Amino acid sequence: MDFMAEMAELALASRLRRLSDTYWQAVTATYRQSGVDFDVRWATIFVLIARQGPVAITEIAGRLGITHPAVIQVTNELEKRNLIVSTKSEQDGRKRFLSLSEAGQAMLPKLQPLWDAFITVNQQMIAQQTHNLLLSLQEMEAQLAERNFFDRVQDQLTTKKSE
């Protein structure tokens, strides 16, 4: 038996990380096998920029629920690879707007069939589940948005001390 599965709730974060690593390895292998020089870490930001057009870094961070430094790190890599371009805001020189470069636009037709396959496989797997993983993740994220995990644990520890 899988020891992490035995640990159940204690290993939730570790199991999510393991699941993520499994996906990332397969996606990376698929990009390589397809001859596409693209990093799995870039996908969500790249797709957001492709769909939305010029978008500010702070908006990307907010829409994806990730940190500003994380967005900066990925967008710097995308810029180095010449997949996106950055323009300064005319109203605020500190603000940058990102859009796909010509090379980024040219990469979209290579990426889209792969992304479509990822979507189809995920849909097939989710359809075979007793509980929809995406809905469960959404519910968990909503609970944590209401009250973060740290505060919940602190409440639990305080309750245990007073018993």
N, C-alpha and C positions, 0 to 999 in steps of 0.2 A: 504494500500500500504506500501511496505517496505521503511522506511525513508532513508536508505542508498542508495537504488535504486533511490529515488527522488533526492538525493544530487549528483547523477551522477559522474562527473569527480572529484569533491571534495572528494568523498569517495572511490576513486579507490583503494588506498592502504588498506583501511579498508575492502573493499569487497574481495580483494585478500586474505587478512589474514583470513577473515571469511570462504572463500572457502577452504583455506588450513586447517583450524581448523576442518571443516566438514570432509574432507578427512582423516586427522590424527586420528580423533575419530573413524571413521569407520574402518580404517586399524588396529588401536590398538585393537578394539573389535574383529576383525577377527583373529588377532594373538592369543588373549586370548582364544577365542572360539575354536580355532584349537589346543590349548595346546602348542603353540610355544612361548617360552620366548624370545621375540625379540622386540626391541623398534623401532618405526617408524623413529626416528631420525638417526638411524644407517644405514638405507637401502642404500642410495646412496654411502656412503663410503664403506660399506661392499661389495656391488655389484662391485664397481670399483676394490677393492682389489681382489675379487674372479676372475674377468675377466682378470685382468692384471698381477696377480702374485705379486712378490715383487715390491713394489712401495713406493717411498719416500713421506713423509708428504707434502713437498713443492709441489710436483707434483700433489698430490691429491687436494690441495688447488687451484692450477692453473687450473686443468682440470674441477673442479666443480664450480670454480668462487666463492669460499667462503674463509673466512679468515683462516690464519694459526692457530690462537688460537681455532677457531671452530673445525678444524680438530683434533687438539690435544685433545680437550675435548671429542670428540666422540671416537677417537682411544684409549684414556685412558679407557673409559668405555668398549669398546670392548675387550681390554686386560684384564681388571678386570674380565670380564665374560669368559675369556679364549677362545674367538672366533677368535682372531688374535694373531700373535706373531711378535715380533720386533727383528730385527738384525741390528747391527751397520755396517755401511759402512766400508770396509777395507781401502778405500781411504780417507775418511773423518769421523773421529770418532763422529762428532756432528750430522751426518746424519743417520737417521734410515730408514730401509726398512721394510715394513709391508707385511705380507702374512697371509692367513688363517691358523689357527691352525687345528689340527685334529678334535677338537670339532666344529670349524667353517665349515670345510669340511662336517662333519656329519650333520650339520644343513641345508646345501644347499638343499638336497632333500625334506626337510620339508617345506622350504620357497618357493621353485620354483613353486609348484602348486598354492600357494596363490598369488604369483607375476603374474603368468599367468592369474589368475582370475581377478586381478586388471587391467592388460593390456586389457583383453577382454572387461570388463565393460567400461573402459575408451574409448576404440575404438568404442563401441556401442553408447555411449553418444556423442562422438565427431561426429560420422556419422549423428546424428540427429540434429546437430547444423547448423544454417545458415552460421556462420563464424567459422572456425576451431580455437578453443581456443589455441592449441599448436602453430599454425602458428602466431596467433596474439601475443602471448607471445614472440615468437622468434623475431618478428618485433619490439616489444617494447624494448626488451633487446638489440637489435642491435642499436636502436636509442639512448638508454642510454649509450651504450658503446662508441658511437661517441661523445656524450656530455652528461654529467651527469645531473640529475634533478635539483640539486642545482644551477648549472651555468645557466641552462635554466630559472629557476625562477628569478634569479638575473637579467638576461637580460630583462625579462618581467617587473620587477619592475622598472628598469632603464628607459625602454621605456615609461612606464606609467607616471613617474615623469617628463619626458621631453615633454610630450604632453600638 
